[in-house]
Amino acid sequence: MSTAAPLPSTLQVAVVGAGAVGCYYGGMLARAGHAVTLIGRPQHVDAIRAHGLRMQTLAFDEQVRVQASTEPASVAGADLVLFSVKSPDTESTGQQLLAHLPAQALVLTLQNGVDNAERLRTVLPHEVAAAVVYVATEMAGPGHMRHHGRGELVIEPGPRSEALAQALRAAGVPTEVSANARSALWSKLVLNCAYNALSAIAQLPYGRMVQGAGVPQVMADVVAECLAVAAEEGVVLPADLAQAVDRLAQTMPTQSSSTAQDLARGKPTEIDHLNGLVVRRGEALGIPTPVNRALWALVKLIEQAPQR
């Protein structure tokens, strides 16, 4: 890793994988005066170039002016990269950035799963920090990001993590630097395992999903398996995590999981890095995970169906 240079007061920001999460945090930084380039799919890039990024949030509805590109080379000159591609694409996207990313760039991973930062460090020699993301968002149309709630980040400690957190807080993003980031990543994984697959299979938002017959018990079984695997991994999780799982549907009742959104659009999901990761770690540790396995298998079946 290169020696870290101080972050400038006005950041050059590249958002790699500018979907709903990347657009939310990139848009918040752009509103605060930072120079932001969103790197994403052509339909979003074209709309953003023409009209700006529409940020429809709980607090405001604005067209935010940002740069937009489909090319990984657009990370050139970036002080900060918000890395928000799907988990299966972590290493391949990192390789695409390697030739263009300035040596002093700080890369912040905004992804589901617990090992993306570690995997990205095998590809990039840059400073890479993991963030735990608590936000409910969706792309409601080309260049149109809709925010359903929350928006906090928890960042693991690093040479410039606190300076980055200060910039994010100034942009209206509640941000904490925590030595317990690994625990927070696993806590988020447990939440995702409880909600993502069920929301995807049923194609329902959380508030309606949890009202289904037997669903709360299935979710409790998923959580119990995740906790057993985490304990064997040596990860200390909050004592009230099961209650936090229950509360999520109350705080995000209209949110559908990212896995549900991927299936609805005919896209590959991250299920291998959610319930699938728990299944693999359980196998390695000798811990049964039958409910996580069933949900993982069902999502894979839907994902691979020729017509959905």
C-alpha atoms as a printed R data frame, in Angstrom:
    type eleno elety resid chain resno       x       y       z
1   ATOM     1    CA   MET     A     1   0.000   0.000   0.000
2   ATOM     2    CA   SER     A     2   1.285   3.454  -0.856
3   ATOM     3    CA   THR     A     3   1.912   6.102   1.810
4   ATOM     4    CA   ALA     A     4  -1.379   7.875   2.421
5   ATOM     5    CA   ALA     A     5  -1.600  11.546   1.412
6   ATOM     6    CA   PRO     A     6  -4.102  13.822   3.179
7   ATOM     7    CA   LEU     A     7  -7.506  14.012   1.546
8   ATOM     8    CA   PRO     A     8  -8.141  17.398  -0.100
9   ATOM     9    CA   SER     A     9 -10.982  19.571   1.162
10  ATOM    10    CA   THR     A    10 -12.753  19.247  -2.202
11  ATOM    11    CA   LEU     A    11 -12.668  15.662  -3.364
12  ATOM    12    CA   GLN     A    12 -12.526  14.207  -6.830
13  ATOM    13    CA   VAL     A    13 -14.889  11.250  -6.396
14  ATOM    14    CA   ALA     A    14 -15.477   8.315  -8.744
15  ATOM    15    CA   VAL     A    15 -18.405   5.995  -8.060
16  ATOM    16    CA   VAL     A    16 -17.688   2.593  -9.600
17  ATOM    17    CA   GLY     A    17 -20.862   0.599 -10.065
18  ATOM    18    CA   ALA     A    18 -23.210   3.552  -9.837
19  ATOM    19    CA   GLY     A    19 -26.433   1.782  -8.942
20  ATOM    20    CA   ALA     A    20 -28.821   2.873  -6.225
21  ATOM    21    CA   VAL     A    21 -26.316   2.755  -3.347
22  ATOM    22    CA   GLY     A    22 -23.472   4.400  -5.252
23  ATOM    23    CA   CYS     A    23 -25.765   7.090  -6.638
24  ATOM    24    CA   TYR     A    24 -27.066   7.923  -3.173
25  ATOM    25    CA   TYR     A    25 -23.675   8.456  -1.567
26  ATOM    26    CA   GLY     A    26 -22.111   9.978  -4.679
27  ATOM    27    CA   GLY     A    27 -25.080  12.310  -5.002
28  ATOM    28    CA   MET     A    28 -24.825  13.385  -1.369
29  ATOM    29    CA   LEU     A    29 -21.139  14.243  -1.862
30  ATOM    30    CA   ALA     A    30 -21.947  16.133  -5.081
31  ATOM    31    CA   ARG     A    31 -24.591  18.198  -3.269
32  ATOM    32    CA   ALA     A    32 -21.885  19.148  -0.758
33  ATOM    33    CA   GLY     A    33 -19.668  20.554  -3.510
34  ATOM    34    CA   HIS     A    34 -17.360  17.636  -4.339
35  ATOM    35    CA   ALA     A    35 -16.636  16.735  -7.978
36  ATOM    36    CA   VAL     A    36 -18.339  13.398  -8.603
37  ATOM    37    CA   THR     A    37 -18.236  11.071 -11.609
38  ATOM    38    CA   LEU     A    38 -20.721   8.199 -11.680
39  ATOM    39    CA   ILE     A    39 -19.499   5.153 -13.627
40  ATOM    40    CA   GLY     A    40 -22.377   2.860 -14.506
41  ATOM    41    CA   ARG     A    41 -24.685   1.363 -17.085
42  ATOM    42    CA   PRO     A    42 -25.381   3.209 -20.349
43  ATOM    43    CA   GLN     A    43 -29.089   3.895 -19.717
44  ATOM    44    CA   HIS     A    44 -28.304   5.666 -16.447
45  ATOM    45    CA   VAL     A    45 -25.246   7.456 -17.828
46  ATOM    46    CA   ASP     A    46 -27.207   8.839 -20.781
47  ATOM    47    CA   ALA     A    47 -30.007  10.117 -18.556
48  ATOM    48    CA   ILE     A    48 -27.595  11.669 -16.039
49  ATOM    49    CA   ARG     A    49 -25.626  13.415 -18.772
50  ATOM    50    CA   ALA     A    50 -28.829  14.882 -20.163
51  ATOM    51    CA   HIS     A    51 -30.643  15.858 -16.966
52  ATOM    52    CA   GLY     A    52 -28.418  15.229 -13.957
53  ATOM    53    CA   LEU     A    53 -29.025  12.593 -11.297
54  ATOM    54    CA   ARG     A    54 -32.517  12.741  -9.870
55  ATOM    55    CA   MET     A    55 -32.284  12.154  -6.125
56  ATOM    56    CA   GLN     A    56 -35.758  11.518  -4.749
57  ATOM    57    CA   THR     A    57 -35.180  11.187  -1.009
58  ATOM    58    CA   LEU     A    58 -37.244  11.494   2.127
59  ATOM    59    CA   ALA     A    59 -35.865  15.017   2.612
60  ATOM    60    CA   PHE     A    60 -35.594  16.442  -0.932
61  ATOM    61    CA   ASP     A    61 -36.240  15.768  -4.630
62  ATOM    62    CA   GLU     A    62 -33.549  17.343  -6.809
63  ATOM    63    CA   GLN     A    63 -31.672  17.010 -10.074
64  ATOM    64    CA   VAL     A    64 -28.034  16.867  -8.958
65  ATOM    65    CA   ARG     A    65 -25.351  17.760 -11.463
66  ATOM    66    CA   VAL     A    66 -22.604  15.131 -11.707
67  ATOM    67    CA   GLN     A    67 -20.379  13.723 -14.411
68  ATOM    68    CA   ALA     A    68 -21.251  10.283 -15.768
69  ATOM    69    CA   SER     A    69 -19.354   7.654 -17.727
70  ATOM    70    CA   THR     A    70 -19.479   4.002 -18.717
71  ATOM    71    CA   GLU     A    71 -15.676   3.681 -18.731
72  ATOM    72    CA   PRO     A    72 -13.569   2.359 -15.833
73  ATOM    73    CA   ALA     A    73 -10.789   4.673 -17.035
74  ATOM    74    CA   SER     A    74 -12.859   7.569 -15.669
75  ATOM    75    CA   VAL     A    75 -11.391   6.849 -12.214
76  ATOM    76    CA   ALA     A    76  -8.284   8.725 -13.414
77  ATOM    77    CA   GLY     A    77  -7.656  11.663 -11.095
78  ATOM    78    CA   ALA     A    78  -9.901  10.380  -8.294
79  ATOM    79    CA   ASP     A    79  -9.015  11.039  -4.658
80  ATOM    80    CA   LEU     A    80 -11.832   8.765  -3.512
81  ATOM    81    CA   VAL     A    81 -13.479   5.767  -5.163
82  ATOM    82    CA   LEU     A    82 -16.842   4.586  -3.888
83  ATOM    83    CA   PHE     A    83 -16.734   0.931  -4.943
84  ATOM    84    CA   SER     A    84 -20.265  -0.442  -5.189
85  ATOM    85    CA   VAL     A    85 -20.236  -3.202  -7.788
86  ATOM    86    CA   LYS     A    86 -21.903  -6.541  -7.113
87  ATOM    87    CA   SER     A    87 -19.821  -8.891  -4.959
88  ATOM    88    CA   PRO     A    88 -19.129 -11.433  -7.741
89  ATOM    89    CA   ASP     A    89 -17.488  -8.636  -9.776
90  ATOM    90    CA   THR     A    90 -15.079  -7.378  -7.108
91  ATOM    91    CA   GLU     A    91 -11.789  -8.771  -8.416
92  ATOM    92    CA   SER     A    92 -12.542  -8.316 -12.128
93  ATOM    93    CA   THR     A    93 -13.589  -4.674 -11.633
94  ATOM    94    CA   GLY     A    94 -10.538  -4.005  -9.494
95  ATOM    95    CA   GLN     A    95  -8.353  -5.298 -12.319
96  ATOM    96    CA   GLN     A    96 -10.072  -2.906 -14.734
97  ATOM    97    CA   LEU     A    97  -9.290   0.045 -12.459
98  ATOM    98    CA   LEU     A    98  -5.674  -0.839 -11.746
99  ATOM    99    CA   ALA     A    99  -4.098   0.891 -14.756
100 ATOM   100    CA   HIS     A   100  -6.082   4.112 -14.256
101 ATOM   101    CA   LEU     A   101  -6.382   4.640 -10.496
102 ATOM   102    CA   PRO     A   102  -3.992   7.201  -8.946
103 ATOM   103    CA   ALA     A   103  -1.617   5.724  -6.384
104 ATOM   104    CA   GLN     A   104  -2.976   7.976  -3.617
105 ATOM   105    CA   ALA     A   105  -6.642   7.142  -4.202
106 ATOM   106    CA   LEU     A   106  -8.654   5.845  -1.255
107 ATOM   107    CA   VAL     A   107 -11.119   3.076  -2.151
108 ATOM   108    CA   LEU     A   108 -14.200   2.618   0.027
109 ATOM   109    CA   THR     A   109 -16.202  -0.570  -0.526
110 ATOM   110    CA   LEU     A   110 -19.987  -0.107  -0.277
111 ATOM   111    CA   GLN     A   111 -20.983  -3.725  -0.897
112 ATOM   112    CA   ASN     A   112 -22.949  -6.593   0.560
113 ATOM   113    CA   GLY     A   113 -20.966  -9.445   2.055
114 ATOM   114    CA   VAL     A   114 -18.124  -9.622   4.544
115 ATOM   115    CA   ASP     A   115 -14.973 -10.159   2.451
116 ATOM   116    CA   ASN     A   116 -15.052  -7.673  -0.443
117 ATOM   117    CA   ALA     A   117 -12.398  -5.311   0.929
118 ATOM   118    CA   GLU     A   118 -10.092  -8.249   1.640
119 ATOM   119    CA   ARG     A   119 -10.617  -9.594  -1.879
120 ATOM   120    CA   LEU     A   120 -10.089  -6.180  -3.464
121 ATOM   121    CA   ARG     A   121  -6.779  -5.756  -1.632
122 ATOM   122    CA   THR     A   122  -5.466  -8.815  -3.481
123 ATOM   123    CA   VAL     A   123  -5.932  -6.861  -6.720
124 ATOM   124    CA   LEU     A   124  -5.266  -3.213  -5.820
125 ATOM   125    CA   PRO     A   125  -2.181  -1.928  -3.958
126 ATOM   126    CA   HIS     A   126  -4.178   1.114  -2.812
127 ATOM   127    CA   GLU     A   127  -5.667   1.932   0.571
128 ATOM   128    CA   VAL     A   128  -8.947  -0.001   0.695
129 ATOM   129    CA   ALA     A   129 -11.442   0.483   3.527
130 ATOM   130    CA   ALA     A   130 -14.614  -1.507   4.104
131 ATOM   131    CA   ALA     A   131 -17.877   0.248   4.918
132 ATOM   132    CA   VAL     A   132 -21.062  -1.204   6.316
133 ATOM   133    CA   VAL     A   133 -24.007   0.385   4.506
134 ATOM   134    CA   TYR     A   134 -27.408   0.976   6.080
135 ATOM   135    CA   VAL     A   135 -29.557   2.570   3.398
136 ATOM   136    CA   ALA     A   136 -32.746   1.663   1.521
137 ATOM   137    CA   THR     A   137 -32.589   2.798  -2.098
138 ATOM   138    CA   GLU     A   138 -33.580   1.741  -5.599
139 ATOM   139    CA   MET     A   139 -33.102   2.937  -9.160
140 ATOM   140    CA   ALA     A   140 -36.652   3.933 -10.077
141 ATOM   141    CA   GLY     A   141 -35.744   4.642 -13.701
142 ATOM   142    CA   PRO     A   142 -32.823   5.812 -15.847
143 ATOM   143    CA   GLY     A   143 -30.845   8.328 -13.805
144 ATOM   144    CA   HIS     A   144 -33.507   8.302 -11.057
145 ATOM   145    CA   MET     A   145 -32.472   7.201  -7.540
146 ATOM   146    CA   ARG     A   146 -35.265   6.778  -4.973
147 ATOM   147    CA   HIS     A   147 -34.404   6.748  -1.267
148 ATOM   148    CA   HIS     A   148 -36.651   4.838   1.154
149 ATOM   149    CA   GLY     A   149 -34.818   5.418   4.409
150 ATOM   150    CA   ARG     A   150 -31.697   5.553   6.560
151 ATOM   151    CA   GLY     A   151 -28.229   6.256   5.134
152 ATOM   152    CA   GLU     A   152 -25.605   5.546   7.808
153 ATOM   153    CA   LEU     A   153 -22.122   4.210   7.163
154 ATOM   154    CA   VAL     A   154 -19.715   2.404   9.499
155 ATOM   155    CA   ILE     A   155 -16.112   2.477   8.222
156 ATOM   156    CA   GLU     A   156 -13.229   0.328   9.398
157 ATOM   157    CA   PRO     A   157 -10.184   2.202  10.776
158 ATOM   158    CA   GLY     A   158  -7.467   3.194   8.347
159 ATOM   159    CA   PRO     A   159  -4.927   5.967   7.734
160 ATOM   160    CA   ARG     A   160  -7.557   8.324   6.284
161 ATOM   161    CA   SER     A   161 -10.808   6.832   7.545
162 ATOM   162    CA   GLU     A   162 -11.530   9.635  10.016
163 ATOM   163    CA   ALA     A   163 -10.868  12.356   7.423
164 ATOM   164    CA   LEU     A   164 -13.206  10.571   5.031
165 ATOM   165    CA   ALA     A   165 -15.836  10.227   7.742
166 ATOM   166    CA   GLN     A   166 -15.657  13.967   8.397
167 ATOM   167    CA   ALA     A   167 -16.229  14.701   4.697
168 ATOM   168    CA   LEU     A   168 -19.195  12.326   4.607
169 ATOM   169    CA   ARG     A   169 -20.729  13.803   7.758
170 ATOM   170    CA   ALA     A   170 -20.372  17.288   6.282
171 ATOM   171    CA   ALA     A   171 -22.289  15.981   3.246
172 ATOM   172    CA   GLY     A   172 -25.177  14.823   5.438
173 ATOM   173    CA   VAL     A   173 -24.170  11.159   5.711
174 ATOM   174    CA   PRO     A   174 -24.047   9.887   9.324
175 ATOM   175    CA   THR     A   175 -20.694   8.102   9.462
176 ATOM   176    CA   GLU     A   176 -18.827   6.263  12.214
177 ATOM   177    CA   VAL     A   177 -15.300   4.866  12.213
178 ATOM   178    CA   SER     A   178 -15.355   1.693  14.278
179 ATOM   179    CA   ALA     A   179 -12.825  -0.921  15.284
180 ATOM   180    CA   ASN     A   180 -15.814  -3.286  15.364
181 ATOM   181    CA   ALA     A   181 -16.387  -2.987  11.618
182 ATOM   182    CA   ARG     A   182 -15.946  -6.759  11.144
183 ATOM   183    CA   SER     A   183 -18.729  -7.363  13.639
184 ATOM   184    CA   ALA     A   184 -20.826  -4.744  11.859
185 ATOM   185    CA   LEU     A   185 -20.208  -6.422   8.481
186 ATOM   186    CA   TRP     A   186 -21.344  -9.754   9.893
187 ATOM   187    CA   SER     A   187 -24.364  -8.119  11.530
188 ATOM   188    CA   LYS     A   188 -25.328  -6.673   8.140
189 ATOM   189    CA   LEU     A   189 -24.789 -10.108   6.576
190 ATOM   190    CA   VAL     A   190 -27.218 -11.637   9.068
191 ATOM   191    CA   LEU     A   191 -29.813  -8.981   8.200
192 ATOM   192    CA   ASN     A   192 -29.308  -9.654   4.499
193 ATOM   193    CA   CYS     A   193 -29.577 -13.415   4.950
194 ATOM   194    CA   ALA     A   194 -32.845 -12.999   6.846
195 ATOM   195    CA   TYR     A   195 -34.474 -10.645   4.340
196 ATOM   196    CA   ASN     A   196 -32.903 -10.747   0.882
197 ATOM   197    CA   ALA     A   197 -33.794 -14.224  -0.349
198 ATOM   198    CA   LEU     A   198 -37.333 -14.214   1.048
199 ATOM   199    CA   SER     A   199 -38.042 -10.786  -0.429
200 ATOM   200    CA   ALA     A   200 -36.640 -12.004  -3.753
201 ATOM   201    CA   ILE     A   201 -38.595 -15.257  -3.860
202 ATOM   202    CA   ALA     A   202 -41.864 -13.533  -2.934
203 ATOM   203    CA   GLN     A   203 -41.102 -10.270  -4.797
204 ATOM   204    CA   LEU     A   204 -42.472  -8.374  -1.797
205 ATOM   205    CA   PRO     A   205 -41.210  -5.421   0.261
206 ATOM   206    CA   TYR     A   206 -40.152  -6.143   3.805
207 ATOM   207    CA   GLY     A   207 -43.273  -4.844   5.535
208 ATOM   208    CA   ARG     A   208 -45.564  -7.191   3.596
209 ATOM   209    CA   MET     A   209 -43.127 -10.071   3.504
210 ATOM   210    CA   VAL     A   210 -42.892 -10.454   7.284
211 ATOM   211    CA   GLN     A   211 -46.681 -10.800   7.502
212 ATOM   212    CA   GLY     A   212 -46.577 -14.090   5.553
213 ATOM   213    CA   ALA     A   213 -47.554 -17.284   7.335
214 ATOM   214    CA   GLY     A   214 -44.477 -18.901   8.869
215 ATOM   215    CA   VAL     A   215 -42.108 -16.203   7.614
216 ATOM   216    CA   PRO     A   216 -40.987 -14.874  11.037
217 ATOM   217    CA   GLN     A   217 -40.003 -18.389  12.121
218 ATOM   218    CA   VAL     A   218 -38.099 -19.018   8.896
219 ATOM   219    CA   MET     A   219 -36.239 -15.758   9.472
220 ATOM   220    CA   ALA     A   220 -35.497 -16.755  13.077
221 ATOM   221    CA   ASP     A   221 -34.074 -20.075  11.833
222 ATOM   222    CA   VAL     A   222 -31.872 -18.258   9.315
223 ATOM   223    CA   VAL     A   223 -30.564 -15.942  12.030
224 ATOM   224    CA   ALA     A   224 -29.845 -18.834  14.405
225 ATOM   225    CA   GLU     A   225 -27.738 -20.585  11.743
226 ATOM   226    CA   CYS     A   226 -25.854 -17.370  10.943
227 ATOM   227    CA   LEU     A   227 -25.122 -16.757  14.620
228 ATOM   228    CA   ALA     A   228 -23.763 -20.291  15.033
229 ATOM   229    CA   VAL     A   229 -21.411 -19.856  12.070
230 ATOM   230    CA   ALA     A   230 -20.279 -16.400  13.207
231 ATOM   231    CA   ALA     A   231 -19.550 -17.674  16.712
232 ATOM   232    CA   GLU     A   232 -17.386 -20.470  15.311
233 ATOM   233    CA   GLU     A   233 -15.606 -17.866  13.138
234 ATOM   234    CA   GLY     A   234 -14.778 -15.918  16.301
235 ATOM   235    CA   VAL     A   235 -16.993 -12.966  15.378
236 ATOM   236    CA   VAL     A   236 -18.668 -11.300  18.353
237 ATOM   237    CA   LEU     A   237 -22.116 -10.020  17.333
238 ATOM   238    CA   PRO     A   238 -24.465  -7.713  19.256
239 ATOM   239    CA   ALA     A   239 -26.629  -9.476  21.811
240 ATOM   240    CA   ASP     A   240 -29.741  -7.783  20.408
241 ATOM   241    CA   LEU     A   241 -29.119  -8.721  16.758
242 ATOM   242    CA   ALA     A   242 -32.239 -10.893  16.544
243 ATOM   243    CA   GLN     A   243 -34.298  -7.926  17.713
244 ATOM   244    CA   ALA     A   244 -32.552  -5.709  15.153
245 ATOM   245    CA   VAL     A   245 -33.657  -8.150  12.446
246 ATOM   246    CA   ASP     A   246 -37.250  -7.777  13.610
247 ATOM   247    CA   ARG     A   247 -36.983  -3.968  13.650
248 ATOM   248    CA   LEU     A   248 -35.704  -3.703  10.076
249 ATOM   249    CA   ALA     A   249 -39.133  -4.372   8.567
250 ATOM   250    CA   GLN     A   250 -40.521  -1.559  10.711
251 ATOM   251    CA   THR     A   251 -37.863   0.951   9.648
252 ATOM   252    CA   MET     A   252 -37.873  -0.053   5.945
253 ATOM   253    CA   PRO     A   253 -41.397  -1.392   5.263
254 ATOM   254    CA   THR     A   254 -41.462  -0.343   1.576
255 ATOM   255    CA   GLN     A   255 -37.985  -1.616   0.713
256 ATOM   256    CA   SER     A   256 -37.479  -4.673  -1.475
257 ATOM   257    CA   SER     A   257 -34.119  -6.382  -1.185
258 ATOM   258    CA   SER     A   258 -31.350  -5.852  -3.703
259 ATOM   259    CA   THR     A   259 -31.694  -9.551  -4.520
260 ATOM   260    CA   ALA     A   260 -35.384  -9.049  -5.295
261 ATOM   261    CA   GLN     A   261 -34.538  -6.081  -7.528
262 ATOM   262    CA   ASP     A   262 -31.900  -8.117  -9.375
263 ATOM   263    CA   LEU     A   263 -34.288 -11.021 -10.021
264 ATOM   264    CA   ALA     A   264 -37.028  -8.642 -11.184
265 ATOM   265    CA   ARG     A   265 -34.628  -7.213 -13.769
266 ATOM   266    CA   GLY     A   266 -33.318 -10.590 -14.894
267 ATOM   267    CA   LYS     A   267 -29.854  -9.893 -13.463
268 ATOM   268    CA   PRO     A   268 -27.516 -12.202 -11.549
269 ATOM   269    CA   THR     A   269 -27.795 -11.834  -7.781
270 ATOM   270    CA   GLU     A   270 -25.300 -11.734  -4.906
271 ATOM   271    CA   ILE     A   271 -26.898 -14.719  -3.169
272 ATOM   272    CA   ASP     A   272 -23.614 -16.689  -3.313
273 ATOM   273    CA   HIS     A   273 -22.083 -14.007  -1.072
274 ATOM   274    CA   LEU     A   274 -25.049 -13.849   1.325
275 ATOM   275    CA   ASN     A   275 -26.851 -17.081   2.313
276 ATOM   276    CA   GLY     A   276 -24.407 -18.963   0.089
277 ATOM   277    CA   LEU     A   277 -21.444 -17.685   2.103
278 ATOM   278    CA   VAL     A   278 -23.070 -18.888   5.338
279 ATOM   279    CA   VAL     A   279 -23.617 -22.299   3.734
280 ATOM   280    CA   ARG     A   280 -19.973 -22.556   2.619
281 ATOM   281    CA   ARG     A   281 -18.585 -21.421   5.964
282 ATOM   282    CA   GLY     A   282 -20.949 -23.785   7.746
283 ATOM   283    CA   GLU     A   283 -19.723 -26.706   5.645
284 ATOM   284    CA   ALA     A   284 -16.095 -25.809   6.410
285 ATOM   285    CA   LEU     A   285 -16.806 -25.534  10.124
286 ATOM   286    CA   GLY     A   286 -19.121 -28.538  10.427
287 ATOM   287    CA   ILE     A   287 -22.211 -26.450  11.266
288 ATOM   288    CA   PRO     A   288 -25.539 -27.380   9.606
289 ATOM   289    CA   THR     A   289 -27.246 -24.526   7.741
290 ATOM   290    CA   PRO     A   290 -30.313 -26.159   6.122
291 ATOM   291    CA   VAL     A   291 -32.560 -23.082   6.017
292 ATOM   292    CA   ASN     A   292 -29.865 -20.852   4.501
293 ATOM   293    CA   ARG     A   293 -29.128 -23.655   2.026
294 ATOM   294    CA   ALA     A   294 -32.788 -23.907   0.989
295 ATOM   295    CA   LEU     A   295 -33.110 -20.143   0.435
296 ATOM   296    CA   TRP     A   296 -29.817 -20.029  -1.491
297 ATOM   297    CA   ALA     A   297 -30.915 -22.958  -3.697
298 ATOM   298    CA   LEU     A   298 -34.338 -21.444  -4.421
299 ATOM   299    CA   VAL     A   299 -32.866 -18.088  -5.454
300 ATOM   300    CA   LYS     A   300 -30.350 -19.877  -7.694
301 ATOM   301    CA   LEU     A   301 -33.181 -21.806  -9.361
302 ATOM   302    CA   ILE     A   302 -35.121 -18.596 -10.056
303 ATOM   303    CA   GLU     A   303 -31.949 -16.837 -11.195
304 ATOM   304    CA   GLN     A   304 -31.193 -19.595 -13.714
305 ATOM   305    CA   ALA     A   305 -34.730 -20.023 -15.044
306 ATOM   306    CA   PRO     A   306 -34.876 -19.313 -18.808
307 ATOM   307    CA   GLN     A   307 -37.991 -17.162 -18.417
308 ATOM   308    CA   ARG     A   308 -38.960 -15.205 -15.321
